[in-house]
């Protein structure tokens, strides 16, 4: 992750590989990548976008989600809170993934030092 002025950008990634355990269970080989970029604005606002893409190597499937997010940090009775809204679009579907669009709302209590 890197922060330059009002912009924050970076990527998260991980890979999970099974190598031991019960031989009766299915093997796992999955890679997840999550590039993102956001910009902060006056008044505690943030606007950003991100991809969440999972490659299931064992089953030759992948799933991809594109999201745009808008959040606002504010105070309620002395408590810092972040509210966020994020429409999501599945641009690459696989078995079991939702179709089309979704909307996510979140509220997070913040405890700065």
URKAVEN-V45838 format. One record per residue. N is the residue number from 1. RES is the residue in three letters. PHI is phi as a letter, one per 40 degrees, with the letter a starting at -180 (none if undefined). PSI is psi as a letter, one per 20 degrees, with the letter a starting at -180 (* if undefined). D_CENTER is the distance of its C-alpha to the mean C-alpha in whole Angstrom. Layout:
# URKAVEN-V45838
n:N res:RES phi:PHI psi:PSI d_center:D_CENTER
n:N res:RES phi:PHI psi:PSI d_center:D_CENTER
This chain:
# URKAVEN-V45838
n:1 res:UNK phi:none psi:q d_center:14
n:2 res:UNK phi:b psi:q d_center:17
n:3 res:UNK phi:b psi:p d_center:18
n:4 res:UNK phi:b psi:o d_center:21
n:5 res:UNK phi:g psi:c d_center:22
n:6 res:UNK phi:c psi:i d_center:20
n:7 res:UNK phi:b psi:q d_center:17
n:8 res:UNK phi:b psi:p d_center:14
n:9 res:UNK phi:a psi:q d_center:13
n:10 res:UNK phi:i psi:a d_center:12
n:11 res:UNK phi:a psi:q d_center:10
n:12 res:UNK phi:b psi:q d_center:9
n:13 res:UNK phi:a psi:q d_center:11
n:14 res:UNK phi:a psi:r d_center:13
n:15 res:UNK phi:b psi:p d_center:16
n:16 res:UNK phi:b psi:p d_center:17
n:17 res:UNK phi:b psi:p d_center:21
n:18 res:UNK phi:c psi:q d_center:24
n:19 res:UNK phi:a psi:i d_center:27
n:20 res:UNK phi:a psi:r d_center:29
n:21 res:UNK phi:h psi:a d_center:30
n:22 res:UNK phi:c psi:p d_center:31
n:23 res:UNK phi:c psi:i d_center:32
n:24 res:UNK phi:c psi:i d_center:32
n:25 res:UNK phi:c psi:q d_center:28
n:26 res:UNK phi:c psi:q d_center:26
n:27 res:UNK phi:c psi:q d_center:25
n:28 res:UNK phi:b psi:p d_center:21
n:29 res:UNK phi:a psi:n d_center:20
n:30 res:UNK phi:b psi:p d_center:16
n:31 res:UNK phi:b psi:p d_center:14
n:32 res:UNK phi:b psi:p d_center:10
n:33 res:UNK phi:b psi:q d_center:9
n:34 res:UNK phi:a psi:m d_center:6
n:35 res:UNK phi:c psi:q d_center:9
n:36 res:UNK phi:a psi:q d_center:8
n:37 res:UNK phi:a psi:q d_center:11
n:38 res:UNK phi:a psi:r d_center:12
n:39 res:UNK phi:b psi:p d_center:16
n:40 res:UNK phi:c psi:q d_center:18
n:41 res:UNK phi:b psi:r d_center:21
n:42 res:UNK phi:d psi:q d_center:24
n:43 res:UNK phi:g psi:j d_center:24
n:44 res:UNK phi:g psi:j d_center:20
n:45 res:UNK phi:c psi:q d_center:18
n:46 res:UNK phi:b psi:p d_center:15
n:47 res:UNK phi:b psi:p d_center:14
n:48 res:UNK phi:a psi:r d_center:11
n:49 res:UNK phi:a psi:q d_center:9
n:50 res:UNK phi:a psi:q d_center:7
n:51 res:UNK phi:b psi:q d_center:7
n:52 res:UNK phi:b psi:o d_center:6
n:53 res:UNK phi:b psi:p d_center:9
n:54 res:UNK phi:b psi:p d_center:11
n:55 res:UNK phi:b psi:o d_center:15
n:56 res:UNK phi:c psi:n d_center:17
n:57 res:UNK phi:c psi:h d_center:21
n:58 res:UNK phi:c psi:h d_center:23
n:59 res:UNK phi:b psi:j d_center:23
n:60 res:UNK phi:f psi:l d_center:22
n:61 res:UNK phi:b psi:q d_center:19
n:62 res:UNK phi:a psi:q d_center:16
n:63 res:UNK phi:b psi:p d_center:13
n:64 res:UNK phi:b psi:p d_center:11
n:65 res:UNK phi:b psi:p d_center:9
n:66 res:UNK phi:b psi:p d_center:9
n:67 res:UNK phi:b psi:q d_center:8
n:68 res:UNK phi:b psi:p d_center:10
n:69 res:UNK phi:b psi:q d_center:10
n:70 res:UNK phi:b psi:p d_center:13
n:71 res:UNK phi:b psi:r d_center:14
n:72 res:UNK phi:a psi:p d_center:17
n:73 res:UNK phi:c psi:p d_center:19
n:74 res:UNK phi:a psi:r d_center:22
n:75 res:UNK phi:b psi:p d_center:25
n:76 res:UNK phi:b psi:o d_center:26
n:77 res:UNK phi:f psi:k d_center:29
n:78 res:UNK phi:g psi:i d_center:28
n:79 res:UNK phi:c psi:p d_center:25
n:80 res:UNK phi:c psi:p d_center:22
n:81 res:UNK phi:b psi:q d_center:19
n:82 res:UNK phi:b psi:p d_center:16
n:83 res:UNK phi:b psi:p d_center:16
n:84 res:UNK phi:b psi:q d_center:13
n:85 res:UNK phi:b psi:p d_center:13
n:86 res:UNK phi:a psi:o d_center:10
n:87 res:UNK phi:c psi:q d_center:12
n:88 res:UNK phi:b psi:q d_center:10
n:89 res:UNK phi:b psi:p d_center:12
n:90 res:UNK phi:c psi:o d_center:13
n:91 res:UNK phi:c psi:i d_center:14
n:92 res:UNK phi:b psi:o d_center:15
n:93 res:UNK phi:c psi:q d_center:16
n:94 res:UNK phi:b psi:r d_center:18
n:95 res:UNK phi:d psi:p d_center:20
n:96 res:UNK phi:g psi:i d_center:18
n:97 res:UNK phi:c psi:q d_center:15
n:98 res:UNK phi:c psi:q d_center:15
n:99 res:UNK phi:b psi:q d_center:17
n:100 res:UNK phi:g psi:c d_center:17
n:101 res:UNK phi:b psi:q d_center:15
n:102 res:UNK phi:a psi:r d_center:13
n:103 res:UNK phi:b psi:p d_center:13
n:104 res:UNK phi:b psi:p d_center:11
n:105 res:UNK phi:b psi:p d_center:13
n:106 res:UNK phi:a psi:q d_center:13
n:107 res:UNK phi:b psi:p d_center:15
n:108 res:UNK phi:b psi:p d_center:15
n:109 res:UNK phi:c psi:p d_center:18
n:110 res:UNK phi:b psi:p d_center:19
n:111 res:UNK phi:b psi:m d_center:21
n:112 res:UNK phi:c psi:q d_center:22
n:113 res:UNK phi:c psi:* d_center:25
